[in-house]
Each structure stands twice: as structure tokens, then as C-alpha cells.
């Protein structure tokens, strides 16, 4: 499971926000340049449509692909009492030809993004890693051409605070994420 809070910040305030985050986290930021391809299942893959994201962090020395399935938000009375979104997430590393595999399975390209910014990864408690990312989200008018990416919302950046949780710990993790 993953606990997440998302918001936006005007680009003019990002530098001050970064300084604040560095003071809160006590660590240096990591550069972020993520190529993300969103695929949706075709009609022959079952009755419930699904979505997978293929993610590649281009800042890594040897960029690798990750397949990320994000389930729906947790529902019910306990979810309504939380100030964060709690959802199921499954991730797995994949080879560079993973896109061809999903196309062969019948998935179709929905959209493609390039997120550029920075991230902070820090420990809270003994077993909780919290990640804060600030990124400019770009769309690619030409398929797979990250050099031609243009901002989706110029002047505004996406802020995400996330942490992994289990079914037993999600309330504690949600509390930590929302208090941050």
C-alpha cells in the first residue's frame, strides 16, 4: 500500500520550498528526471480495464524501467477519516523491451509524460521512508521524444509526499505523511 498527498506549487516558490524541505529532512535533494508511459488495457484483457505505468528514472547511471500498477483508493469509514489517499501499489523492475511486451498483451498507449525536478527520501521512525518530490510535469507532443517535452501547466509544479505501508501500518504511515 501507499499513502500519498498531492498538491501544487507555483514555480516562483519552488526554491524557497526546497530550502525548507532541506531543513526539515536534513539531507540533500536528489535530481529527478522520470520518463513515464501510461498504458491502458484493451477490450480483450478482461472485463475490468486496467492501467499500468512504465517508469524510467533517467537520472540513474544505468536507467532501468519499472512497471507500476496503481490500484484504486481505499474506501470505507476508516478511509474517510484519513487526510491522505491510501491505495494499493505493485512495482516490479523490467527490461528495456517491456513496452513491446505490454503492446503484445493488448495494452494501448494512453499518454506519456516527463517529470523533471527533485526528490527527498528520508527515514521517519524505524521502518518508514517518506519521499517528497517536486516536479514539472511535461507532455510529449511527439511519441517517445523527451527532448521535445513541453510543460502541461507552465508556472506550476506537482508536489507529492508518499510512503509505503502495509495493511497493519497504514494508519500510522498516513498520520506521518499528513503531519509532514
ROSE-4610 file (N, C-alpha, C; in Angstrom, 1 decimal, always signed):
// ROSE-4610
residu = [X/X/X/X/X/X/X/X/X/X/X/X/X/X/X/X/X/X/X/X/X/X/X/X/X/X/X/X/X/X/X/X/X/X/X/X/X/X/X/X/X/X/X/X/X/X/X/X/X/X/X/X/X/X/X/X/X/X/X/X/X/X/X/X/X/X/X/X/X/X/X/X/X/X/X/X/X/X/X/X/X/X/X/X/X/X/X/X/X/X/X/X/X/X/X/X/X/X/X/X/X/X/X/X/X/X/X/X/X/X/X/X/X/X/X/X/X/X/X/X/X/X/X/X/X/X/X/X/X/X/X/X/X/X/X/X/X/X/X/X/X/X/X/X/X/X/X/X/X/X/X/X/X/X/X/X/X/X/X/X/X/X/X/X/X/X/X/X/X/X/X/X/X/X/X/X/X/X/X/X/X/X/X/X/X/X/X/X/X/X/X/X/X/X/X/X/X/X/X/X/X/X/X/X/X/X/X/X/X/X/X/X/X/X/X/X/X/X/X/X/X/X/X/X/X/X/X/X/X/X/X/X/X/X/X/X/X/X/X/X/X/X/X/X/X/X/X/X/X/X/X/X/X/X/X/X/X/X/X/X/X/X/X/X/X/X/X/X/X/X/X/X/X/X/X/X/X/X/X/X/X/X/X/X/X/X/X/X/X/X/X/X/X/X/X/X/X/X/X/X/X/X/X/X/X/X/X/X/X/X/X/X/X/X/X/X/X/X/X/X/X/X/X/X/X/X/X/X/X/X/X/X/X/X/X/X/X/X/X/X/X/X/X/X/X/X/X/X/X/X/X/X/X/X/X/X/X/X/X/X/X/X/X/X/X/X/X/X/X/X/X/X/X/X/X/X/X/X/X/X/X/X/X/X/X/X/X/X/X/X/X/X/X/X/X/X/X/X/X/X/X/X/X/X/X/X/X/X/X/X/X/X/X/X/X/X/X/X/X/X/X/X/X/X/X/X/X/X/X/X/X/X/X/X/X/X/X/X/X/X/X/X/X/X/X/X/X/X/X/X/X/X/X/X/X/X/X/X/X/X/X/X/X/X/X/X/X/X/X/X/X/X/X/X/X/X/X/X/X/X/X/X/X/X/X/X/X/X/X/X/X/X/X/X/X/X/X/X/X/X/X/X/X/X/X/X/X/X/X/X/X/X/X/X/X/X/X/X/X/X/X/X/X/X/X/X/X/X/X/X/X/X/X/X/X/X/X/X/X/X]
num = [1/1/1/2/2/2/3/3/3/4/4/4/5/5/5/6/6/6/7/7/7/8/8/8/9/9/9/10/10/10/11/11/11/12/12/12/13/13/13/14/14/14/15/15/15/16/16/16/17/17/17/18/18/18/19/19/19/20/20/20/21/21/21/22/22/22/23/23/23/24/24/24/25/25/25/26/26/26/27/27/27/28/28/28/29/29/29/30/30/30/31/31/31/32/32/32/33/33/33/34/34/34/35/35/35/36/36/36/37/37/37/38/38/38/39/39/39/40/40/40/41/41/41/42/42/42/43/43/43/44/44/44/45/45/45/46/46/46/47/47/47/48/48/48/49/49/49/50/50/50/51/51/51/52/52/52/53/53/53/54/54/54/55/55/55/56/56/56/57/57/57/58/58/58/59/59/59/60/60/60/61/61/61/62/62/62/63/63/63/64/64/64/65/65/65/66/66/66/67/67/67/68/68/68/69/69/69/70/70/70/71/71/71/72/72/72/73/73/73/74/74/74/75/75/75/76/76/76/77/77/77/78/78/78/79/79/79/80/80/80/81/81/81/82/82/82/83/83/83/84/84/84/85/85/85/86/86/86/87/87/87/88/88/88/89/89/89/90/90/90/91/91/91/92/92/92/93/93/93/94/94/94/95/95/95/96/96/96/97/97/97/98/98/98/99/99/99/100/100/100/101/101/101/102/102/102/103/103/103/104/104/104/105/105/105/106/106/106/107/107/107/108/108/108/109/109/109/110/110/110/111/111/111/112/112/112/113/113/113/114/114/114/115/115/115/116/116/116/117/117/117/118/118/118/119/119/119/120/120/120/121/121/121/122/122/122/123/123/123/124/124/124/125/125/125/126/126/126/127/127/127/128/128/128/129/129/129/130/130/130/131/131/131/132/132/132/133/133/133/134/134/134/135/135/135/136/136/136/137/137/137/138/138/138/139/139/139/140/140/140/141/141/141/142/142/142/143/143/143/144/144/144/145/145/145/146/146/146/147/147/147/148/148/148/149/149/149/150/150/150/151/151/151/152/152/152/153/153/153/154/154/154/155/155/155/156/156/156/157/157/157/158/158/158/159/159/159/160/160/160/161/161/161/162/162/162/163/163/163/164/164/164/165/165/165/166/166/166/167/167/167/168/168/168/169/169/169/170/170/170/171/171/171/172/172/172/173/173/173/174/174/174/175/175/175/176/176/176/177/177/177/178/178/178/179/179/179/180/180/180]
x = [+0.8/+0.0/+0.9/+0.3/+1.0/+0.1/+0.6/-0.1/+0.5/-0.4/+0.1/-0.8/-0.1/-0.7/-0.1/-1.0/-0.5/-1.0/-0.2/-0.6/+0.2/+0.0/+0.8/+1.5/+2.5/+3.2/+3.6/+3.5/+3.9/+5.4/+5.9/+7.4/+8.2/+7.7/+8.4/+8.7/+8.0/+8.2/+8.9/+9.3/+10.0/+11.3/+12.1/+13.4/+13.3/+12.4/+12.2/+11.7/+10.8/+10.2/+11.3/+12.2/+13.4/+14.3/+14.5/+15.3/+14.6/+13.3/+12.5/+12.6/+12.4/+12.5/+13.9/+14.9/+16.2/+16.4/+15.9/+16.0/+15.2/+14.0/+13.2/+13.7/+14.3/+14.7/+16.2/+17.0/+18.4/+19.2/+18.8/+19.6/+19.5/+20.4/+20.4/+19.4/+18.9/+17.9/+18.6/+17.8/+18.3/+17.6/+18.3/+17.7/+16.7/+15.6/+14.6/+14.3/+14.4/+14.0/+13.4/+12.1/+11.4/+10.6/+10.8/+10.0/+9.0/+7.7/+6.6/+5.6/+5.3/+4.4/+3.2/+2.1/+0.8/+0.1/-0.2/-0.8/-2.2/-3.2/-4.5/-4.8/-5.4/-5.7/-6.8/-6.6/-7.6/-8.8/-9.8/-11.1/-10.9/-9.9/-9.7/-8.9/-8.7/-7.9/-8.8/-10.0/-10.9/-11.9/-12.8/-14.0/-13.6/-12.6/-12.3/-11.0/-11.2/-10.0/-8.9/-7.7/-6.6/-5.6/-4.8/-3.8/-2.4/-1.4/+0.0/+0.8/+1.8/+2.7/+4.1/+4.8/+6.2/+7.0/+7.9/+8.6/+10.1/+10.8/+12.3/+12.9/+13.7/+14.4/+15.7/+15.7/+16.8/+18.0/+17.9/+19.0/+19.9/+19.4/+20.3/+21.4/+22.5/+23.7/+23.3/+22.6/+22.1/+20.6/+19.9/+18.4/+17.7/+16.8/+16.1/+14.6/+13.8/+12.3/+11.7/+10.7/+9.8/+8.4/+7.7/+6.3/+5.6/+4.6/+3.9/+2.4/+1.8/+0.3/-0.2/-1.1/-1.7/-3.2/-3.6/-5.0/-5.8/-7.1/-8.0/-7.8/-8.3/-8.2/-9.0/-8.5/-9.1/-10.5/-11.5/-12.8/-13.3/-14.4/-15.0/-14.8/-15.4/-15.4/-14.0/-13.1/-11.8/-11.0/-11.3/-10.6/-11.1/-12.4/-12.9/-12.4/-11.8/-11.3/-9.8/-9.2/-7.8/-7.7/-6.7/-6.5/-5.5/-5.2/-4.3/-5.0/-4.6/-5.1/-4.3/-5.0/-4.3/-4.7/-3.7/-4.0/-3.0/-3.4/-2.6/-1.6/-0.4/+0.6/+1.5/+1.7/+2.6/+3.6/+4.9/+6.0/+6.9/+7.5/+8.5/+9.5/+10.7/+11.7/+11.4/+11.8/+11.6/+12.7/+12.8/+13.8/+13.4/+14.4/+14.1/+13.1/+12.8/+11.8/+10.4/+10.1/+8.9/+7.7/+7.9/+6.8/+6.3/+7.2/+6.8/+6.0/+6.3/+5.6/+4.1/+4.0/+2.6/+1.8/+2.4/+1.7/+1.3/+2.1/+1.8/+0.6/+0.5/-0.6/-1.9/-1.8/-3.0/-3.2/-2.2/-2.3/-2.1/-2.7/-2.6/-2.0/-1.2/-0.7/-1.8/-1.8/-2.8/-2.2/-1.0/-0.3/+1.1/+2.0/+3.4/+3.8/+4.6/+5.0/+6.5/+7.0/+8.4/+8.3/+8.7/+8.7/+10.1/+10.3/+11.7/+11.6/+12.5/+12.5/+13.5/+13.1/+13.9/+13.1/+13.8/+13.2/+14.0/+13.3/+14.0/+13.5/+14.4/+14.0/+14.6/+13.7/+14.3/+13.5/+14.1/+13.5/+12.7/+11.6/+10.8/+10.5/+10.9/+10.8/+11.8/+11.5/+12.5/+12.3/+11.1/+10.9/+10.1/+10.1/+9.3/+10.2/+10.1/+10.8/+9.7/+9.9/+9.0/+9.7/+9.0/+9.6/+8.8/+9.5/+8.8/+9.4/+8.6/+9.0/+8.4/+9.1/+8.6/+9.0/+8.1/+8.4/+7.5/+8.1/+7.4/+6.9/+5.7/+5.1/+5.0/+5.7/+5.7/+5.0/+4.3/+3.8/+4.7/+4.6/+5.4/+4.5/+4.6/+3.7/+4.2/+5.4/+5.9/+6.3/+5.8/+5.9/+7.4/+7.6/+8.9/+10.0/+9.7/+10.8/+10.8/+11.6/+11.7/+12.3/+13.1/+13.7/+12.7/+11.6/+10.5/+9.4/+9.6/+8.6/+8.3/+7.0/+6.5/+5.7/+5.8/+5.0/+3.5/+2.9/+1.4/+0.8/+1.3/+0.8/+2.1/+2.4/+3.6/+3.4/+4.5/+4.4/+3.9/+3.5/+3.0/+3.7/+4.1/+4.8/+4.0/+4.1/+3.5/+4.3/+3.7/+4.3/+3.6/+4.4/+3.9/+4.7/+3.9/+4.5/+4.0/+4.9/+4.5/+5.3/+4.6/+5.3/+4.6/+5.4/+4.9/+4.3/+3.3/+2.7/+2.1/+1.9/+1.2/-0.2/-1.0/-2.4/-2.4/-1.4/-1.3/-0.8/+0.0/+0.6/+0.1/-0.9/-1.3/-1.8/-2.4/-2.9/-1.8/-0.7/+0.4/+1.2/+1.3/+2.0/+1.2/-0.1/-1.0/-0.9/-0.8/-0.6/+0.7/+1.8/+3.1/+3.1/+2.5/+2.5/+1.7/+0.5/-0.3/+0.3/+1.0/+1.6/+2.8/+3.4/+4.6/+4.2]
y = [-1.2/+0.0/+1.2/+2.3/+3.6/+4.7/+5.5/+6.7/+7.9/+8.7/+9.8/+11.1/+12.2/+13.5/+14.3/+14.9/+15.6/+17.0/+17.9/+19.3/+20.0/+21.3/+22.1/+23.3/+23.7/+24.9/+25.8/+27.1/+27.9/+27.8/+27.8/+27.7/+28.7/+29.9/+31.0/+30.7/+29.8/+29.5/+28.2/+27.5/+26.2/+26.3/+27.3/+27.4/+27.6/+28.4/+28.6/+27.3/+26.6/+25.3/+24.3/+24.3/+23.3/+23.6/+24.8/+25.2/+24.7/+24.9/+24.5/+22.9/+22.2/+20.8/+20.3/+20.9/+20.5/+20.7/+21.8/+22.0/+20.9/+20.6/+19.6/+18.2/+17.9/+16.5/+16.3/+17.3/+17.2/+16.5/+16.4/+15.7/+16.5/+16.2/+16.9/+16.3/+17.1/+16.7/+15.8/+15.0/+14.2/+14.7/+14.8/+15.3/+14.2/+14.7/+13.8/+14.1/+13.1/+13.2/+11.8/+11.7/+10.5/+10.5/+9.5/+9.3/+8.3/+8.6/+7.8/+7.5/+6.3/+5.9/+5.2/+5.7/+5.2/+4.3/+3.1/+2.2/+1.7/+1.6/+1.1/-0.2/-1.1/-2.4/-2.3/-3.2/-3.3/-4.1/-4.1/-4.8/-6.4/-6.9/-8.4/-8.8/-8.0/-8.3/-8.4/-8.7/-8.8/-7.8/-7.9/-7.0/-5.7/-5.7/-4.5/-3.9/-2.7/-2.0/-1.8/-1.9/-1.7/-0.7/-0.1/+0.8/+0.5/+0.5/+0.3/+1.5/+1.8/+2.9/+2.3/+2.6/+2.2/+3.4/+3.3/+4.4/+4.2/+5.2/+5.1/+6.4/+6.3/+7.4/+7.7/+8.7/+9.0/+9.6/+9.9/+10.4/+9.2/+8.0/+6.9/+6.7/+6.1/+5.9/+5.0/+3.9/+3.0/+2.9/+3.8/+3.8/+2.5/+2.1/+0.9/+1.2/+0.3/+0.5/-0.2/+0.4/-0.1/-0.2/-1.3/-1.4/-1.1/-0.2/+0.3/+0.2/-0.6/-0.7/+0.0/+0.9/+1.7/+1.3/+0.8/+0.4/+1.6/+1.3/+2.4/+2.8/+3.9/+4.4/+3.5/+3.4/+2.6/+3.3/+2.5/+3.1/+2.6/+3.2/+2.8/+3.9/+3.6/+4.5/+4.9/+3.9/+4.2/+5.1/+4.9/+5.7/+7.2/+7.3/+8.7/+9.5/+8.9/+9.5/+10.0/+9.5/+9.8/+11.1/+11.8/+13.0/+12.8/+11.5/+11.1/+10.1/+9.9/+8.8/+7.6/+6.5/+5.2/+4.3/+3.7/+2.9/+1.8/+0.7/-0.4/-0.1/-0.4/-0.2/-1.5/-1.9/-3.0/-2.6/-2.8/-2.4/-3.5/-3.5/-4.5/-4.0/-4.3/-3.9/-4.7/-4.1/-4.7/-4.4/-5.2/-5.0/-3.8/-3.4/-2.3/-2.5/-3.8/-4.1/-4.4/-3.9/-4.1/-3.5/-2.4/-1.7/-2.7/-3.3/-4.3/-5.4/-5.9/-6.9/-6.5/-5.3/-4.8/-4.6/-4.1/-3.9/-5.3/-6.3/-7.7/-8.2/-7.8/-8.3/-7.6/-6.5/-5.8/-4.4/-4.0/-2.7/-1.6/-0.4/+0.7/+1.9/+2.7/+3.9/+4.9/+5.4/+6.4/+7.8/+7.9/+9.2/+8.9/+9.9/+9.9/+11.2/+11.1/+12.3/+12.3/+13.4/+13.6/+14.5/+14.0/+14.8/+15.1/+16.5/+17.0/+17.8/+17.5/+18.2/+17.6/+17.4/+16.9/+16.1/+15.3/+14.4/+14.4/+14.2/+14.0/+12.6/+11.7/+10.5/+10.5/+10.3/+10.3/+9.3/+8.9/+8.0/+8.7/+8.1/+8.5/+7.3/+7.3/+6.1/+5.1/+3.9/+2.8/+2.2/+2.1/+1.4/+2.2/+3.5/+4.2/+5.2/+5.1/+6.0/+6.9/+8.2/+9.2/+9.8/+10.0/+10.6/+11.9/+13.0/+14.2/+14.5/+14.7/+15.1/+16.4/+17.2/+18.4/+18.3/+18.4/+18.2/+18.9/+19.4/+20.0/+18.9/+18.8/+17.7/+18.2/+17.4/+17.8/+16.7/+17.1/+16.2/+16.1/+15.1/+14.9/+14.9/+16.0/+16.0/+15.0/+14.6/+13.6/+12.3/+11.2/+9.9/+9.6/+9.4/+9.0/+10.0/+11.3/+12.3/+13.2/+12.8/+13.6/+15.0/+15.2/+16.4/+17.5/+17.1/+18.0/+18.2/+17.8/+17.8/+19.3/+19.5/+20.9/+20.8/+21.8/+21.8/+21.7/+20.8/+20.7/+21.9/+22.4/+23.6/+24.5/+25.4/+26.3/+27.1/+27.2/+28.0/+27.3/+26.0/+25.2/+23.9/+23.4/+22.2/+21.3/+20.0/+19.0/+18.6/+18.6/+18.2/+16.9/+15.9/+14.6/+14.2/+13.8/+13.2/+11.8/+10.8/+9.4/+8.6/+7.5/+6.5/+5.1/+4.1/+2.7/+2.3/+1.5/+1.0/-0.4/-1.1/-2.4/-2.2/-3.3/-3.1/-2.9/-3.4/-3.2/-1.8/-1.2/+0.1/+1.3/+1.2/+2.3/+3.5/+3.3/+4.4/+5.3/+4.6/+5.3/+6.0/+5.3/+6.0/+7.1/+7.0/+8.1/+9.3/+9.0/+10.1/+10.8/+10.1/+10.7/+11.5/+11.0/+11.7/+13.0/+12.9/+14.1/+15.1/+14.7/+15.7/+16.4/+15.7/+16.3/+17.5]
z = [+0.0/+0.0/+0.0/-0.4/-0.5/+0.1/+0.9/+1.4/+0.7/+0.1/-0.7/-0.5/-0.5/-0.5/-1.7/-2.5/-3.7/-3.6/-4.2/-4.3/-5.4/-5.5/-6.5/-5.8/-6.5/-6.0/-7.2/-7.1/-8.2/-8.3/-9.5/-9.8/-9.1/-9.0/-8.3/-6.8/-6.2/-4.8/-4.6/-5.6/-5.5/-4.8/-5.1/-4.5/-2.9/-2.5/-1.1/-0.4/-1.1/-0.7/-0.5/-1.5/-1.5/-0.2/+0.1/+1.2/+2.5/+2.6/+3.7/+3.9/+2.7/+2.8/+3.2/+2.7/+3.1/+4.6/+5.2/+6.6/+7.4/+6.9/+7.6/+7.5/+6.3/+6.1/+6.5/+6.5/+6.9/+5.9/+4.7/+3.7/+2.4/+1.5/+0.2/-0.8/-1.7/-2.7/-3.7/-4.4/-5.5/-6.7/-7.9/-9.1/-9.6/-10.3/-10.7/-12.2/-13.0/-14.4/-14.8/-14.8/-14.9/-16.2/-17.1/-18.3/-17.9/-18.1/-17.7/-18.9/-19.1/-20.2/-19.5/-19.8/-19.2/-20.3/-19.9/-20.8/-20.2/-21.1/-20.6/-21.4/-20.6/-21.2/-22.3/-23.3/-24.4/-24.0/-24.9/-24.5/-24.4/-24.9/-24.9/-23.6/-22.7/-21.5/-20.2/-20.3/-19.1/-19.1/-18.1/-18.0/-17.3/-16.5/-15.8/-16.4/-16.9/-17.5/-16.5/-16.9/-16.0/-16.6/-15.8/-16.2/-15.6/-16.4/-15.8/-16.3/-15.5/-15.8/-15.9/-17.0/-17.2/-16.9/-15.9/-15.4/-15.5/-16.0/-16.1/-15.5/-14.5/-13.9/-14.8/-15.6/-16.5/-15.7/-14.5/-13.7/-13.2/-13.3/-12.8/-13.8/-13.3/-14.1/-15.3/-15.0/-16.0/-15.8/-16.5/-16.3/-16.6/-15.7/-15.8/-15.7/-16.3/-16.3/-15.1/-14.6/-13.5/-14.0/-13.8/-14.1/-12.8/-12.9/-11.6/-11.9/-11.1/-11.1/-9.9/-10.1/-9.0/-8.9/-7.8/-7.6/-7.2/-7.0/-6.6/-5.1/-4.7/-3.4/-2.4/-1.2/-0.1/+0.2/+0.4/+0.7/+2.0/+2.5/+3.7/+4.8/+5.9/+7.0/+7.5/+7.6/+8.1/+7.1/+5.8/+4.8/+4.8/+5.1/+5.2/+6.3/+7.3/+8.5/+8.2/+7.2/+6.9/+6.0/+6.2/+5.3/+4.2/+3.9/+2.8/+2.0/+0.8/-0.1/+0.2/+0.4/+0.6/-0.5/-1.2/-2.4/-2.5/-3.2/-3.5/-4.6/-4.4/-5.5/-5.6/-6.8/-7.1/-8.1/-7.7/-8.6/-8.9/-10.1/-10.4/-11.4/-11.3/-12.3/-13.6/-14.7/-16.0/-17.0/-18.1/-19.1/-20.0/-20.8/-21.7/-22.8/-23.0/-24.0/-23.4/-22.2/-21.6/-22.3/-23.0/-23.7/-24.8/-25.5/-26.6/-26.0/-24.8/-24.1/-23.9/-23.3/-23.0/-24.3/-25.3/-26.6/-27.1/-27.0/-27.4/-26.6/-25.3/-24.5/-24.7/-25.6/-25.9/-25.3/-24.5/-23.9/-25.0/-24.8/-25.7/-25.0/-25.7/-25.1/-24.8/-23.6/-23.2/-23.2/-22.5/-22.5/-22.1/-22.3/-22.0/-21.3/-20.2/-19.5/-19.2/-19.0/-18.5/-17.3/-16.1/-14.9/-14.5/-14.4/-14.1/-12.8/-11.9/-10.6/-9.6/-8.4/-7.4/-6.4/-5.6/-4.6/-3.3/-2.2/-0.9/-0.4/+0.0/+0.6/+2.0/+3.0/+4.4/+5.3/+6.4/+7.3/+8.4/+8.7/+9.8/+10.6/+11.9/+12.7/+12.3/+12.6/+12.3/+10.9/+10.4/+9.2/+8.1/+8.2/+7.3/+6.5/+5.1/+4.3/+3.6/+3.8/+3.2/+2.0/+0.9/-0.3/-0.6/-0.8/-1.2/-2.6/-3.6/-4.9/-5.3/-6.0/-6.6/-8.1/-9.0/-10.4/-11.3/-12.4/-13.5/-14.4/-14.7/-15.5/-16.9/-17.8/-19.2/-20.1/-21.1/-22.1/-23.3/-24.1/-25.3/-26.5/-27.3/-28.5/-29.5/-29.5/-30.4/-29.6/-30.0/-29.2/-28.9/-27.6/-27.0/-27.2/-27.6/-27.8/-26.6/-25.6/-24.4/-24.6/-25.7/-25.9/-26.4/-26.8/-27.3/-26.2/-25.0/-24.0/-23.6/-23.4/-23.1/-21.8/-20.9/-19.6/-19.9/-19.0/-19.1/-18.5/-17.4/-16.7/-16.4/-17.4/-17.1/-15.8/-15.1/-13.9/-12.6/-12.8/-11.7/-11.6/-10.4/-10.3/-9.3/-9.5/-8.7/-7.5/-6.3/-5.1/-4.6/-4.3/-3.8/-2.5/-1.5/-0.3/-0.3/-0.3/-0.3/+0.7/+1.1/+2.0/+1.8/+1.8/+1.7/+3.0/+3.0/+4.2/+4.0/+5.0/+5.0/+5.5/+5.4/+5.9/+7.4/+8.1/+9.6/+10.0/+9.1/+9.5/+8.7/+7.9/+7.1/+7.9/+9.0/+9.8/+10.3/+10.8/+11.4/+10.2/+9.1/+8.0/+7.4/+7.3/+6.9/+7.8/+9.1/+10.1/+9.9/+9.6/+9.4/+8.1/+7.1/+5.8/+5.9/+6.5/+6.6/+7.6/+8.6/+9.5/+8.9/+7.9/+7.3/+6.4]
